[in-house]
Amino acid sequence: MKPSPLDPIAYRDIVRRALDEDLGGRTDVTTESTVDRSLRGRGCFRVKADCIVAGLDVAFECFRALEPGAEMIVVKHDGAACRAGALVAAVAATARTLLIGERTALNFLQRMSGVATLTRRFVDAAAGKIVVLDTRKTTPTLRALEKYAVRMGGGTNHRFGLFDAVLIKDNHIAVAGGVTAAVAKARAGNPGLAVEVEADTLAQVDEALAAGAETILVDNMSTPDIREAVRRSGGRAKIEISGGVTLERIPELAATGADFVSAGALTHSAPAIDISFDIDTFA
């Protein structure tokens, strides 16, 4: 199934605010004073490491916002595997536009490609035996972009925020008076929404199953306990693994029989991909 695309509404305002942050609401004093207004050029994005590219439309928007007539040339599409040295895209515009938009465009493209690349490593390690999910551990205001990058890496988005799914965590359980009470209150307040419950112990797994939770998030459990949680569920609930999830552990976790594994590292710890932007000018 083709991953869902990124709606321009999700990034246009973000790009404009990022550009304004760089320009200080004024101008690029270096470019304005050293580069002729009429000079045109072409800037080429080239990856300097093997990666999964993601965020090209966001990068392009950095130039369109400055010059609506800027021409975008796509060589590799989002989600494509690229080898080090590969040309992924180019932009034709005035040299001033290319210079002003360069850093902001690279910031988005390097960050999003990093998320997509790390996600692909997790997905490859899972080898189709378990679904790799992201979390809400995203950069504030950039969640839509980072979750899109996860999709480009082959991962699956978990809930987008606090509004679109019920996930009863340890603090909810403590405040609500236990797993059973929390599930009952959640169902009463959110008819039609599936309920997921975090369980720290096998006893909580049993209680969540008895309460009828559709998904149980086994948090920071040992591998033997995860296998036991899967056995006890017997298909009555989906099992999601969370906590202490590393790339190295994915094959081991995938073999437990659990349905999902969620990793905050996909978004909070993905290293940026090194990408260059080289400009050639012409009259």
Residue, then its C-alpha position, 0 to 999 in steps of 0.5 A: m500500500k502506497p504511504s499517504p502523502l504530506d498535505p501542503i497545509a501541514y508545512r506551508d506555515i511552518v516553512r514561512r516561520a522557519l524562513d522568517e526565523d532566519l531572516g529576522g523579518r528583514t533580509d539576508v544582509t550577505t546575499e543582498s549586498t554581494v549577489d546581483r538581483s538578476l543573476r540566476g542559477r541552479g542548486c542541486f541537492r546531493v546526498k553524501a550518505d546512503c539514505i532514504v530521502a524524505g521531505l523534498d516538497v518541504a524543501f522546495e517550499c522554502f524556495r517557492a515561498l521566496e520566489p513563486g516561479a522557482e522551478m523544481i526538478v525531482v530526480k528521486h522521490d520521497g521514500a526512494a533509497c539513495r546511494a551516497g553521491a546521488l543527485v536527488a533534486a534541483v531547483a532553478a531560481t534567482a541566485r538570491t533565492l537559492l542562497i537565502g532558502e538553502r539552509t532552511a531547505l537543508n534543515f528540513l530535508q536532512r532531518m526528515s531523511g534522517v527519520a526515514t532512514l532510521t525507520r527503514r533500518f527498523v523495518d528491515a530488521a523486523a523482516g515483516k514479522i512485526v509492525v514498526l510504529d512511531t510515537r508522540k516523541t516528536t519535535p514540537t510543531l514538526r509532528a506531521l513532517e516527522k510522522y510523514a518521514v516515518r511513513m516514507g521509511g516504511g513505518t506505521n504511524h501510531r496515534f497522531g495526538l491525544f485526540d484520535a485514540v485512547l491510550i491508557k497509560d500508567n498515570h491514567i491508571a493510577v489517577a482513575g483507580g486501576v485498569t478496570a476503572a480506567v477502561a470503563k471510564a474511557r469507553a463511556g467517554n469515547p464510544g466507538l474508539a478502540v481502547e489501548v492499555e499500558a501494562d507494566t506487569l503480567a497481572q496488569v495484562d490479565e486485568a486489561l484482557a478482562a476489561g476488554a482492551e483491544t490492544i495492550l502495550v507491554d512496557n519495558m517487559s523482558t522478552p520472556d514476559i512479552r512472550e507470556a503476554v502474547r500467550r495469555s492474550g490468545g488473540r483476544a487483544k493485540i500486543e504492542i511492545s514499548g520501552g527499551v526498544t533498540l534497533e539491535r533488539i528488533p529481531e528478538l522482539a519480532a520473534t515474540g509473536a507480538d503485533f506491534v513494536s513502537a520506538g520513540a527513537l525513530t523521531h527523537s534520535a534519528p541523526a540528520i543525513d548529510i546532504s549538500f546543496d551546490i549552486d551553479t550560476f548563469a546569466 
